[in-house]
Amino acid sequence: MSLTIVDLDKGEKAVIKTFTTKDIPLKLIEMGCFEGSMVELVQRAPMNDPLYLNINGTYLAIRSEIASQILIEKI
C-alpha cells in the first residue's frame, strides 16, 4: 500500500519518496518539497483541506489534491 501526505496524522513525520505525477508545482520544489525531504503534518484545516506542513523547516500549506500525489514513508 502506498502512503501519501494525506495519510499522515497530526504530528506524524515521514520522508518523501517520490511523486505520482510530474505536475508538482515548481513553487513546492523551490520550498524544499523533493525526494528525501522530511515532512511533518502540523495541522489540518476544517474539512481537511488544505494541509499545513513542515518540510525541512519550511512551513507551508498545500491542497489535499496535491498532497495525495506525494508518496511517503512514515518514520
PDB file of N, CA, C and O in Angstrom:
ATOM      1  N   MET A   1       0.838  -1.182   0.000  1.00  0.00           N
ATOM      2  CA  MET A   1       0.000   0.000   0.000  1.00  0.00           C
ATOM      3  C   MET A   1       0.885   1.247   0.000  1.00  0.00           C
ATOM      4  O   MET A   1       1.812   1.352   0.803  1.00  0.00           O
ATOM      5  N   SER A   2       0.608   2.163  -0.873  1.00  0.00           N
ATOM      6  CA  SER A   2       1.373   3.397  -0.968  1.00  0.00           C
ATOM      7  C   SER A   2       0.749   4.473  -0.092  1.00  0.00           C
ATOM      8  O   SER A   2      -0.443   4.763  -0.198  1.00  0.00           O
ATOM      9  N   LEU A   3       1.564   5.057   0.769  1.00  0.00           N
ATOM     10  CA  LEU A   3       1.088   6.137   1.633  1.00  0.00           C
ATOM     11  C   LEU A   3       1.424   7.479   1.002  1.00  0.00           C
ATOM     12  O   LEU A   3       2.445   7.627   0.331  1.00  0.00           O
ATOM     13  N   THR A   4       0.550   8.454   1.227  1.00  0.00           N
ATOM     14  CA  THR A   4       0.790   9.813   0.762  1.00  0.00           C
ATOM     15  C   THR A   4       0.723  10.761   1.952  1.00  0.00           C
ATOM     16  O   THR A   4       0.385  10.350   3.062  1.00  0.00           O
ATOM     17  N   ILE A   5       1.042  12.010   1.722  1.00  0.00           N
ATOM     18  CA  ILE A   5       0.993  13.003   2.787  1.00  0.00           C
ATOM     19  C   ILE A   5      -0.396  13.089   3.406  1.00  0.00           C
ATOM     20  O   ILE A   5      -0.522  13.363   4.600  1.00  0.00           O
ATOM     21  N   VAL A   6      -1.429  12.862   2.621  1.00  0.00           N
ATOM     22  CA  VAL A   6      -2.809  12.906   3.118  1.00  0.00           C
ATOM     23  C   VAL A   6      -3.035  11.861   4.209  1.00  0.00           C
ATOM     24  O   VAL A   6      -3.900  12.047   5.066  1.00  0.00           O
ATOM     25  N   ASP A   7      -2.274  10.768   4.194  1.00  0.00           N
ATOM     26  CA  ASP A   7      -2.439   9.681   5.157  1.00  0.00           C
ATOM     27  C   ASP A   7      -1.801   9.967   6.512  1.00  0.00           C
ATOM     28  O   ASP A   7      -1.994   9.199   7.455  1.00  0.00           O
ATOM     29  N   LEU A   8      -1.048  11.051   6.627  1.00  0.00           N
ATOM     30  CA  LEU A   8      -0.412  11.384   7.905  1.00  0.00           C
ATOM     31  C   LEU A   8      -1.438  11.895   8.904  1.00  0.00           C
ATOM     32  O   LEU A   8      -2.416  12.544   8.533  1.00  0.00           O
ATOM     33  N   ASP A   9      -1.203  11.594  10.175  1.00  0.00           N
ATOM     34  CA  ASP A   9      -1.979  12.167  11.266  1.00  0.00           C
ATOM     35  C   ASP A   9      -1.203  13.351  11.824  1.00  0.00           C
ATOM     36  O   ASP A   9       0.007  13.457  11.629  1.00  0.00           O
ATOM     37  N   LYS A  10      -1.900  14.234  12.514  1.00  0.00           N
ATOM     38  CA  LYS A  10      -1.275  15.421  13.082  1.00  0.00           C
ATOM     39  C   LYS A  10      -0.067  15.024  13.936  1.00  0.00           C
ATOM     40  O   LYS A  10      -0.179  14.177  14.823  1.00  0.00           O
ATOM     41  N   GLY A  11       1.087  15.641  13.662  1.00  0.00           N
ATOM     42  CA  GLY A  11       2.308  15.377  14.409  1.00  0.00           C
ATOM     43  C   GLY A  11       3.170  14.265  13.835  1.00  0.00           C
ATOM     44  O   GLY A  11       4.320  14.118  14.248  1.00  0.00           O
ATOM     45  N   GLU A  12       2.657  13.479  12.902  1.00  0.00           N
ATOM     46  CA  GLU A  12       3.450  12.398  12.314  1.00  0.00           C
ATOM     47  C   GLU A  12       4.471  12.943  11.326  1.00  0.00           C
ATOM     48  O   GLU A  12       4.257  13.967  10.677  1.00  0.00           O
ATOM     49  N   LYS A  13       5.586  12.229  11.233  1.00  0.00           N
ATOM     50  CA  LYS A  13       6.668  12.612  10.321  1.00  0.00           C
ATOM     51  C   LYS A  13       6.898  11.502   9.310  1.00  0.00           C
ATOM     52  O   LYS A  13       6.619  10.331   9.569  1.00  0.00           O
ATOM     53  N   ALA A  14       7.410  11.894   8.157  1.00  0.00           N
ATOM     54  CA  ALA A  14       7.688  10.949   7.091  1.00  0.00           C
ATOM     55  C   ALA A  14       8.770  11.522   6.183  1.00  0.00           C
ATOM     56  O   ALA A  14       9.152  12.687   6.294  1.00  0.00           O
ATOM     57  N   VAL A  15       9.249  10.669   5.285  1.00  0.00           N
ATOM     58  CA  VAL A  15      10.223  11.071   4.271  1.00  0.00           C
ATOM     59  C   VAL A  15       9.531  10.970   2.916  1.00  0.00           C
ATOM     60  O   VAL A  15       8.856   9.982   2.627  1.00  0.00           O
ATOM     61  N   ILE A  16       9.704  11.990   2.095  1.00  0.00           N
ATOM     62  CA  ILE A  16       9.126  11.973   0.753  1.00  0.00           C
ATOM     63  C   ILE A  16       9.921  10.988  -0.103  1.00  0.00           C
ATOM     64  O   ILE A  16      11.143  11.087  -0.208  1.00  0.00           O
ATOM     65  N   LYS A  17       9.210  10.039  -0.711  1.00  0.00           N
ATOM     66  CA  LYS A  17       9.854   9.029  -1.540  1.00  0.00           C
ATOM     67  C   LYS A  17       9.821   9.387  -3.020  1.00  0.00           C
ATOM     68  O   LYS A  17      10.846   9.324  -3.699  1.00  0.00           O
ATOM     69  N   THR A  18       8.652   9.761  -3.523  1.00  0.00           N
ATOM     70  CA  THR A  18       8.510  10.088  -4.945  1.00  0.00           C
ATOM     71  C   THR A  18       7.181  10.795  -5.164  1.00  0.00           C
ATOM     72  O   THR A  18       6.404  10.990  -4.230  1.00  0.00           O
ATOM     73  N   PHE A  19       6.933  11.172  -6.403  1.00  0.00           N
ATOM     74  CA  PHE A  19       5.689  11.814  -6.787  1.00  0.00           C
ATOM     75  C   PHE A  19       4.984  10.937  -7.806  1.00  0.00           C
ATOM     76  O   PHE A  19       5.631  10.296  -8.634  1.00  0.00           O
ATOM     77  N   THR A  20       3.651  10.905  -7.749  1.00  0.00           N
ATOM     78  CA  THR A  20       2.895  10.081  -8.692  1.00  0.00           C
ATOM     79  C   THR A  20       2.614  10.818  -9.993  1.00  0.00           C
ATOM     80  O   THR A  20       2.046  10.241 -10.921  1.00  0.00           O
ATOM     81  N   THR A  21       3.001  12.077 -10.069  1.00  0.00           N
ATOM     82  CA  THR A  21       2.789  12.884 -11.267  1.00  0.00           C
ATOM     83  C   THR A  21       3.997  13.784 -11.490  1.00  0.00           C
ATOM     84  O   THR A  21       4.777  14.033 -10.570  1.00  0.00           O
ATOM     85  N   LYS A  22       4.141  14.255 -12.685  1.00  0.00           N
ATOM     86  CA  LYS A  22       5.218  15.194 -12.994  1.00  0.00           C
ATOM     87  C   LYS A  22       4.727  16.630 -12.895  1.00  0.00           C
ATOM     88  O   LYS A  22       5.486  17.560 -13.166  1.00  0.00           O
ATOM     89  N   ASP A  23       3.462  16.827 -12.511  1.00  0.00           N
ATOM     90  CA  ASP A  23       2.852  18.152 -12.460  1.00  0.00           C
ATOM     91  C   ASP A  23       2.881  18.767 -11.065  1.00  0.00           C
ATOM     92  O   ASP A  23       1.973  19.517 -10.708  1.00  0.00           O
ATOM     93  N   ILE A  24       3.906  18.462 -10.272  1.00  0.00           N
ATOM     94  CA  ILE A  24       4.051  19.084  -8.956  1.00  0.00           C
ATOM     95  C   ILE A  24       4.441  20.544  -9.184  1.00  0.00           C
ATOM     96  O   ILE A  24       5.380  20.819  -9.931  1.00  0.00           O
ATOM     97  N   PRO A  25       3.735  21.481  -8.552  1.00  0.00           N
ATOM     98  CA  PRO A  25       4.062  22.897  -8.767  1.00  0.00           C
ATOM     99  C   PRO A  25       5.516  23.219  -8.429  1.00  0.00           C
ATOM    100  O   PRO A  25       6.045  22.756  -7.419  1.00  0.00           O
ATOM    101  N   LEU A  26       6.151  24.009  -9.277  1.00  0.00           N
ATOM    102  CA  LEU A  26       7.549  24.398  -9.087  1.00  0.00           C
ATOM    103  C   LEU A  26       7.738  25.087  -7.738  1.00  0.00           C
ATOM    104  O   LEU A  26       8.792  24.953  -7.116  1.00  0.00           O
ATOM    105  N   LYS A  27       6.732  25.817  -7.285  1.00  0.00           N
ATOM    106  CA  LYS A  27       6.821  26.515  -6.000  1.00  0.00           C
ATOM    107  C   LYS A  27       7.092  25.536  -4.858  1.00  0.00           C
ATOM    108  O   LYS A  27       7.861  25.853  -3.951  1.00  0.00           O
ATOM    109  N   LEU A  28       6.476  24.353  -4.886  1.00  0.00           N
ATOM    110  CA  LEU A  28       6.700  23.349  -3.835  1.00  0.00           C
ATOM    111  C   LEU A  28       8.138  22.854  -3.863  1.00  0.00           C
ATOM    112  O   LEU A  28       8.767  22.706  -2.815  1.00  0.00           O
ATOM    113  N   ILE A  29       8.650  22.604  -5.032  1.00  0.00           N
ATOM    114  CA  ILE A  29      10.023  22.124  -5.157  1.00  0.00           C
ATOM    115  C   ILE A  29      10.996  23.197  -4.660  1.00  0.00           C
ATOM    116  O   ILE A  29      11.971  22.882  -3.978  1.00  0.00           O
ATOM    117  N   GLU A  30      10.734  24.458  -5.001  1.00  0.00           N
ATOM    118  CA  GLU A  30      11.583  25.551  -4.541  1.00  0.00           C
ATOM    119  C   GLU A  30      11.558  25.699  -3.024  1.00  0.00           C
ATOM    120  O   GLU A  30      12.517  26.193  -2.430  1.00  0.00           O
ATOM    121  N   MET A  31      10.458  25.269  -2.393  1.00  0.00           N
ATOM    122  CA  MET A  31      10.332  25.381  -0.941  1.00  0.00           C
ATOM    123  C   MET A  31      10.840  24.125  -0.229  1.00  0.00           C
ATOM    124  O   MET A  31      10.692  24.008   0.987  1.00  0.00           O
ATOM    125  N   GLY A  32      11.433  23.193  -0.963  1.00  0.00           N
ATOM    126  CA  GLY A  32      12.065  22.037  -0.341  1.00  0.00           C
ATOM    127  C   GLY A  32      11.298  20.741  -0.427  1.00  0.00           C
ATOM    128  O   GLY A  32      11.681  19.756   0.203  1.00  0.00           O
ATOM    129  N   CYS A  33      10.238  20.716  -1.181  1.00  0.00           N
ATOM    130  CA  CYS A  33       9.425  19.501  -1.311  1.00  0.00           C
ATOM    131  C   CYS A  33       9.983  18.640  -2.445  1.00  0.00           C
ATOM    132  O   CYS A  33       9.528  18.723  -3.586  1.00  0.00           O
ATOM    133  N   PHE A  34      10.971  17.816  -2.113  1.00  0.00           N
ATOM    134  CA  PHE A  34      11.561  16.917  -3.094  1.00  0.00           C
ATOM    135  C   PHE A  34      11.919  15.603  -2.426  1.00  0.00           C
ATOM    136  O   PHE A  34      11.882  15.496  -1.200  1.00  0.00           O
ATOM    137  N   GLU A  35      12.261  14.614  -3.216  1.00  0.00           N
ATOM    138  CA  GLU A  35      12.566  13.280  -2.701  1.00  0.00           C
ATOM    139  C   GLU A  35      13.644  13.348  -1.628  1.00  0.00           C
ATOM    140  O   GLU A  35      14.664  14.017  -1.795  1.00  0.00           O
ATOM    141  N   GLY A  36      13.399  12.639  -0.514  1.00  0.00           N
ATOM    142  CA  GLY A  36      14.351  12.602   0.587  1.00  0.00           C
ATOM    143  C   GLY A  36      14.090  13.646   1.656  1.00  0.00           C
ATOM    144  O   GLY A  36      14.728  13.617   2.709  1.00  0.00           O
ATOM    145  N   SER A  37      13.165  14.572   1.412  1.00  0.00           N
ATOM    146  CA  SER A  37      12.855  15.618   2.395  1.00  0.00           C
ATOM    147  C   SER A  37      12.005  15.066   3.526  1.00  0.00           C
ATOM    148  O   SER A  37      11.185  14.169   3.328  1.00  0.00           O
ATOM    149  N   MET A  38      12.215  15.619   4.718  1.00  0.00           N
ATOM    150  CA  MET A  38      11.423  15.270   5.895  1.00  0.00           C
ATOM    151  C   MET A  38      10.161  16.127   5.885  1.00  0.00           C
ATOM    152  O   MET A  38      10.226  17.337   5.668  1.00  0.00           O
ATOM    153  N   VAL A  39       9.012  15.492   6.122  1.00  0.00           N
ATOM    154  CA  VAL A  39       7.739  16.211   6.152  1.00  0.00           C
ATOM    155  C   VAL A  39       6.991  15.858   7.434  1.00  0.00           C
ATOM    156  O   VAL A  39       6.979  14.700   7.852  1.00  0.00           O
ATOM    157  N   GLU A  40       6.372  16.851   8.052  1.00  0.00           N
ATOM    158  CA  GLU A  40       5.558  16.653   9.247  1.00  0.00           C
ATOM    159  C   GLU A  40       4.219  17.349   9.039  1.00  0.00           C
ATOM    160  O   GLU A  40       4.170  18.497   8.598  1.00  0.00           O
ATOM    161  N   LEU A  41       3.132  16.647   9.358  1.00  0.00           N
ATOM    162  CA  LEU A  41       1.811  17.263   9.292  1.00  0.00           C
ATOM    163  C   LEU A  41       1.599  18.057  10.573  1.00  0.00           C
ATOM    164  O   LEU A  41       1.491  17.479  11.654  1.00  0.00           O
ATOM    165  N   VAL A  42       1.539  19.377  10.455  1.00  0.00           N
ATOM    166  CA  VAL A  42       1.382  20.258  11.599  1.00  0.00           C
ATOM    167  C   VAL A  42      -0.094  20.417  11.953  1.00  0.00           C
ATOM    168  O   VAL A  42      -0.466  20.350  13.125  1.00  0.00           O
ATOM    169  N   GLN A  43      -0.928  20.626  10.945  1.00  0.00           N
ATOM    170  CA  GLN A  43      -2.346  20.901  11.198  1.00  0.00           C
ATOM    171  C   GLN A  43      -3.166  20.627   9.948  1.00  0.00           C
ATOM    172  O   GLN A  43      -2.686  20.784   8.825  1.00  0.00           O
ATOM    173  N   ARG A  44      -4.408  20.216  10.161  1.00  0.00           N
ATOM    174  CA  ARG A  44      -5.381  20.094   9.070  1.00  0.00           C
ATOM    175  C   ARG A  44      -6.406  21.204   9.232  1.00  0.00           C
ATOM    176  O   ARG A  44      -6.884  21.463  10.337  1.00  0.00           O
ATOM    177  N   ALA A  45      -6.739  21.851   8.140  1.00  0.00           N
ATOM    178  CA  ALA A  45      -7.780  22.872   8.175  1.00  0.00           C
ATOM    179  C   ALA A  45      -9.146  22.180   8.266  1.00  0.00           C
ATOM    180  O   ALA A  45      -9.247  20.979   8.014  1.00  0.00           O
ATOM    181  N   PRO A  46     -10.185  22.923   8.621  1.00  0.00           N
ATOM    182  CA  PRO A  46     -11.526  22.334   8.607  1.00  0.00           C
ATOM    183  C   PRO A  46     -11.808  21.722   7.232  1.00  0.00           C
ATOM    184  O   PRO A  46     -11.395  22.259   6.204  1.00  0.00           O
ATOM    185  N   MET A  47     -12.500  20.618   7.232  1.00  0.00           N
ATOM    186  CA  MET A  47     -12.803  19.864   6.010  1.00  0.00           C
ATOM    187  C   MET A  47     -11.547  19.213   5.409  1.00  0.00           C
ATOM    188  O   MET A  47     -11.570  18.760   4.264  1.00  0.00           O
ATOM    189  N   ASN A  48     -10.453  19.167   6.182  1.00  0.00           N
ATOM    190  CA  ASN A  48      -9.194  18.505   5.800  1.00  0.00           C
ATOM    191  C   ASN A  48      -8.495  19.109   4.589  1.00  0.00           C
ATOM    192  O   ASN A  48      -7.698  18.431   3.939  1.00  0.00           O
ATOM    193  N   ASP A  49      -8.774  20.353   4.280  1.00  0.00           N
ATOM    194  CA  ASP A  49      -8.131  20.970   3.132  1.00  0.00           C
ATOM    195  C   ASP A  49      -8.020  22.466   3.361  1.00  0.00           C
ATOM    196  O   ASP A  49      -9.045  23.109   3.588  1.00  0.00           O
ATOM    197  N   PRO A  50      -6.836  23.055   3.315  1.00  0.00           N
ATOM    198  CA  PRO A  50      -5.532  22.480   2.982  1.00  0.00           C
ATOM    199  C   PRO A  50      -4.855  21.848   4.194  1.00  0.00           C
ATOM    200  O   PRO A  50      -5.378  21.871   5.308  1.00  0.00           O
ATOM    201  N   LEU A  51      -3.683  21.288   3.941  1.00  0.00           N
ATOM    202  CA  LEU A  51      -2.856  20.697   4.986  1.00  0.00           C
ATOM    203  C   LEU A  51      -1.697  21.647   5.272  1.00  0.00           C
ATOM    204  O   LEU A  51      -1.078  22.174   4.348  1.00  0.00           O
ATOM    205  N   TYR A  52      -1.409  21.863   6.547  1.00  0.00           N
ATOM    206  CA  TYR A  52      -0.303  22.727   6.954  1.00  0.00           C
ATOM    207  C   TYR A  52       0.870  21.823   7.306  1.00  0.00           C
ATOM    208  O   TYR A  52       0.771  20.995   8.212  1.00  0.00           O
ATOM    209  N   LEU A  53       1.982  21.980   6.589  1.00  0.00           N
ATOM    210  CA  LEU A  53       3.120  21.075   6.702  1.00  0.00           C
ATOM    211  C   LEU A  53       4.395  21.803   7.102  1.00  0.00           C
ATOM    212  O   LEU A  53       4.556  23.003   6.879  1.00  0.00           O
ATOM    213  N   ASN A  54       5.300  21.024   7.704  1.00  0.00           N
ATOM    214  CA  ASN A  54       6.672  21.470   7.935  1.00  0.00           C
ATOM    215  C   ASN A  54       7.540  20.559   7.076  1.00  0.00           C
ATOM    216  O   ASN A  54       7.645  19.359   7.330  1.00  0.00           O
ATOM    217  N   ILE A  55       8.157  21.144   6.059  1.00  0.00           N
ATOM    218  CA  ILE A  55       9.037  20.379   5.180  1.00  0.00           C
ATOM    219  C   ILE A  55      10.439  20.931   5.335  1.00  0.00           C
ATOM    220  O   ILE A  55      10.745  22.019   4.848  1.00  0.00           O
ATOM    221  N   ASN A  56      11.296  20.173   6.018  1.00  0.00           N
ATOM    222  CA  ASN A  56      12.692  20.579   6.268  1.00  0.00           C
ATOM    223  C   ASN A  56      12.782  21.981   6.854  1.00  0.00           C
ATOM    224  O   ASN A  56      13.649  22.763   6.462  1.00  0.00           O
ATOM    225  N   GLY A  57      11.895  22.306   7.792  1.00  0.00           N
ATOM    226  CA  GLY A  57      11.947  23.603   8.458  1.00  0.00           C
ATOM    227  C   GLY A  57      11.180  24.714   7.768  1.00  0.00           C
ATOM    228  O   GLY A  57      11.116  25.830   8.285  1.00  0.00           O
ATOM    229  N   THR A  58      10.597  24.435   6.614  1.00  0.00           N
ATOM    230  CA  THR A  58       9.783  25.411   5.903  1.00  0.00           C
ATOM    231  C   THR A  58       8.316  25.057   6.112  1.00  0.00           C
ATOM    232  O   THR A  58       7.900  23.930   5.841  1.00  0.00           O
ATOM    233  N   TYR A  59       7.542  26.009   6.588  1.00  0.00           N
ATOM    234  CA  TYR A  59       6.118  25.776   6.829  1.00  0.00           C
ATOM    235  C   TYR A  59       5.320  26.234   5.622  1.00  0.00           C
ATOM    236  O   TYR A  59       5.507  27.344   5.124  1.00  0.00           O
ATOM    237  N   LEU A  60       4.422  25.363   5.152  1.00  0.00           N
ATOM    238  CA  LEU A  60       3.590  25.708   4.022  1.00  0.00           C
ATOM    239  C   LEU A  60       2.278  24.954   4.063  1.00  0.00           C
ATOM    240  O   LEU A  60       2.158  23.921   4.720  1.00  0.00           O
ATOM    241  N   ALA A  61       1.306  25.478   3.359  1.00  0.00           N
ATOM    242  CA  ALA A  61       0.005  24.833   3.251  1.00  0.00           C
ATOM    243  C   ALA A  61      -0.179  24.379   1.808  1.00  0.00           C
ATOM    244  O   ALA A  61       0.074  25.131   0.868  1.00  0.00           O
ATOM    245  N   ILE A  62      -0.626  23.129   1.651  1.00  0.00           N
ATOM    246  CA  ILE A  62      -0.897  22.633   0.305  1.00  0.00           C
ATOM    247  C   ILE A  62      -2.267  21.970   0.281  1.00  0.00           C
ATOM    248  O   ILE A  62      -2.760  21.489   1.301  1.00  0.00           O
ATOM    249  N   ARG A  63      -2.857  21.954  -0.872  1.00  0.00           N
ATOM    250  CA  ARG A  63      -4.169  21.348  -1.046  1.00  0.00           C
ATOM    251  C   ARG A  63      -4.054  19.828  -0.972  1.00  0.00           C
ATOM    252  O   ARG A  63      -3.031  19.253  -1.342  1.00  0.00           O
ATOM    253  N   SER A  64      -5.100  19.195  -0.497  1.00  0.00           N
ATOM    254  CA  SER A  64      -5.115  17.736  -0.376  1.00  0.00           C
ATOM    255  C   SER A  64      -4.929  17.059  -1.719  1.00  0.00           C
ATOM    256  O   SER A  64      -4.330  15.986  -1.796  1.00  0.00           O
ATOM    257  N   GLU A  65      -5.428  17.667  -2.767  1.00  0.00           N
ATOM    258  CA  GLU A  65      -5.295  17.103  -4.116  1.00  0.00           C
ATOM    259  C   GLU A  65      -3.826  16.928  -4.498  1.00  0.00           C
ATOM    260  O   GLU A  65      -3.449  15.910  -5.079  1.00  0.00           O
ATOM    261  N   ILE A  66      -3.005  17.913  -4.174  1.00  0.00           N
ATOM    262  CA  ILE A  66      -1.568  17.828  -4.476  1.00  0.00           C
ATOM    263  C   ILE A  66      -0.880  16.898  -3.485  1.00  0.00           C
ATOM    264  O   ILE A  66      -0.022  16.107  -3.876  1.00  0.00           O
ATOM    265  N   ALA A  67      -1.248  16.983  -2.197  1.00  0.00           N
ATOM    266  CA  ALA A  67      -0.642  16.135  -1.167  1.00  0.00           C
ATOM    267  C   ALA A  67      -0.860  14.657  -1.450  1.00  0.00           C
ATOM    268  O   ALA A  67      -0.028  13.828  -1.082  1.00  0.00           O
ATOM    269  N   SER A  68      -1.967  14.320  -2.098  1.00  0.00           N
ATOM    270  CA  SER A  68      -2.265  12.910  -2.397  1.00  0.00           C
ATOM    271  C   SER A  68      -1.389  12.378  -3.528  1.00  0.00           C
ATOM    272  O   SER A  68      -1.427  11.182  -3.819  1.00  0.00           O
ATOM    273  N   GLN A  69      -0.609  13.233  -4.166  1.00  0.00           N
ATOM    274  CA  GLN A  69       0.282  12.809  -5.244  1.00  0.00           C
ATOM    275  C   GLN A  69       1.739  12.694  -4.788  1.00  0.00           C
ATOM    276  O   GLN A  69       2.635  12.449  -5.595  1.00  0.00           O
ATOM    277  N   ILE A  70       1.964  12.877  -3.474  1.00  0.00           N
ATOM    278  CA  ILE A  70       3.327  12.812  -2.939  1.00  0.00           C
ATOM    279  C   ILE A  70       3.442  11.564  -2.053  1.00  0.00           C
ATOM    280  O   ILE A  70       2.884  11.520  -0.956  1.00  0.00           O
ATOM    281  N   LEU A  71       4.160  10.570  -2.531  1.00  0.00           N
ATOM    282  CA  LEU A  71       4.323   9.313  -1.808  1.00  0.00           C
ATOM    283  C   LEU A  71       5.370   9.465  -0.701  1.00  0.00           C
ATOM    284  O   LEU A  71       6.399  10.116  -0.883  1.00  0.00           O
ATOM    285  N   ILE A  72       5.081   8.846   0.452  1.00  0.00           N
ATOM    286  CA  ILE A  72       5.948   8.985   1.626  1.00  0.00           C
ATOM    287  C   ILE A  72       6.236   7.637   2.266  1.00  0.00           C
ATOM    288  O   ILE A  72       5.619   6.622   1.943  1.00  0.00           O
ATOM    289  N   GLU A  73       7.184   7.661   3.174  1.00  0.00           N
ATOM    290  CA  GLU A  73       7.445   6.528   4.073  1.00  0.00           C
ATOM    291  C   GLU A  73       7.471   7.082   5.488  1.00  0.00           C
ATOM    292  O   GLU A  73       8.302   7.927   5.820  1.00  0.00           O
ATOM    293  N   LYS A  74       6.547   6.596   6.325  1.00  0.00           N
ATOM    294  CA  LYS A  74       6.468   7.094   7.699  1.00  0.00           C
ATOM    295  C   LYS A  74       7.717   6.726   8.495  1.00  0.00           C
ATOM    296  O   LYS A  74       8.354   5.701   8.250  1.00  0.00           O
ATOM    297  N   ILE A  75       8.047   7.582   9.446  1.00  0.00           N
ATOM    298  CA  ILE A  75       9.205   7.344  10.317  1.00  0.00           C
ATOM    299  C   ILE A  75       8.693   6.777  11.632  1.00  0.00           C
ATOM    300  O   ILE A  75       9.484   6.494  12.532  1.00  0.00           O
TER     301      ILE A  75
END
